[in-house]
Amino acid sequence: MDPLRFMLDQSQIPTHWYNVVADMPHPPAPTLGPDNKPVPLEKMAAIFPMALLEQEISSERWIPIPEPVREIYRLWRPTPLIRAKRLEDMLGTPARIYYKNEGVSSAGSHKPNTAVAQAYYNREAGICRLTTETGAGQWGSSIAFAGQMFGIEVRIFMVKVSYLQKPFRRSMMRTWGAEVIASPSTLTQTGRDFLAKDPENPGSLGIAISEAVEEAASRADTNYALGSVLNHVALHQTVIGLEAKKQFELAGDWPDVVFAPCGGGSSFAGAAFPFFADNAAGGHKGKQVRLVAVEPASCPTLTKGTYAYDYGDASGFTPIMKMYTLGHDFMPPGIHAGGLRYHGDSPLVSQLYHEGLIEAIAVPQLATFEAGVMFARAEGIIPAPESNHAIRAAIDEALLCKASGEAKTIFVNLTGHGHFDMAAYDRYFDGELEDHVYAEDAIRTSLQHLPKVG
Ligand SMILES: *Cc1c(COP(=O)(O)O)cnc(C)c1O
């Protein structure tokens, strides 16, 4: 009988994170302030601890994982790598499909990989309070959990549409001791401005980020934590790919292609960057691995966005980052993969995509739920709607293999379970979900007014 589950023991939890910057052909484009000059670290130190800022600009290939962080990782890491044999059989494909199950973490997704690290570095810097935003609630619950592990108080601005759709994510955050506020809220100037324009505003990640940053910047005891996009977040997530590489060795196999869902890009970075290291060094045994970010067709940042300097939030509080963007005033439709409703993308992922070193595809919502249901019926695990994007891509690749007779090895980052997304599955079963068309010609003013940078 072929083994299906490839496990590492706890001593094999990585001791270092992998920093892709060391292997990128060009240095990352710097983050710029209002004067179009690189933002000095001291300025960012108002909302981030220095240790994270140093990681943000580091070009060291390996960065040690502090022992107290590995200690918490031990609660659920290493995560299993599983061969989706039953899904392969269901599809009748010669391809081999493997998935890394990040859904086994406390909060149910990959996000605690960075939340724990961020809470640790903040506590080391003497910070006792964090603000953050959350879309679907995955990041909020991860930082609530991590804050609890290190004795840090957490206030979470939750995008209103998710706040209403996902009451149980709220309950999780409260269980771990965090305070949850529907965004836009009346607690910040940003929130009040958006509500004045439209009291029914459903919220967006961009608005919630503005609210959390505004509050962190105005209080000395409070820092801000971001669940994706930034370089240090991508760095922390590389435990996924680093473990996966050891597990593929155990399996005596190696991916031809890696698929991960892509919202802000951190889970893609986490799964793909360690394989990029091999690509940059000439390939694994001479073989290049295709690295594919999978995004929603309704919020197609990489595949339809513009590569430009843009703000990370909706109101232009943050410095500007060079990334693929749909414009910071882009209001994504209320799709159920809330974690993928972001106007921008990780600058590292964006730069690699721009240079043609990674790939991206966009998939429509209904097809992702169809894939998620197939996966659940074959493998038993009910995936998060975000993860369904990568599963859709993997199934399509496996079906191409079926047509061509190729036995490719496909690696999927199963970023989370969908136990708090069952209302979305119900809507799918009841025929109430729809595909949203991205209006390519809807010119957003924010893109026309982006600062010109030489
Ligand atoms: C947040 C989230 C994502 C997308 O965020 P990235 O930063 O792009 O990884 C994907 N899957 C799950 C389960 C999430 O919670």
The ligand as a Gaussian input file, in Angstrom:
#p B3LYP/6-31G(d) Opt

LIG

0 1
 C       -5.870000      34.798000       4.326000
 C       -6.009000      33.522000       3.646000
 C       -5.547000      33.344000       2.331000
 C       -4.992000      34.450000       1.479000
 O       -4.023000      35.260000       2.024000
 P       -2.532000      35.221000       1.481000
 O       -1.793000      36.224000       2.242000
 O       -2.591000      35.488000       0.021000
 O       -2.085000      33.866000       1.776000
 C       -5.621000      32.093000       1.762000
 N       -6.184000      31.063000       2.442000
 C       -6.651000      31.208000       3.687000
 C       -7.270000      30.035000       4.369000
 C       -6.576000      32.431000       4.325000
 O       -7.039000      32.553000       5.570000

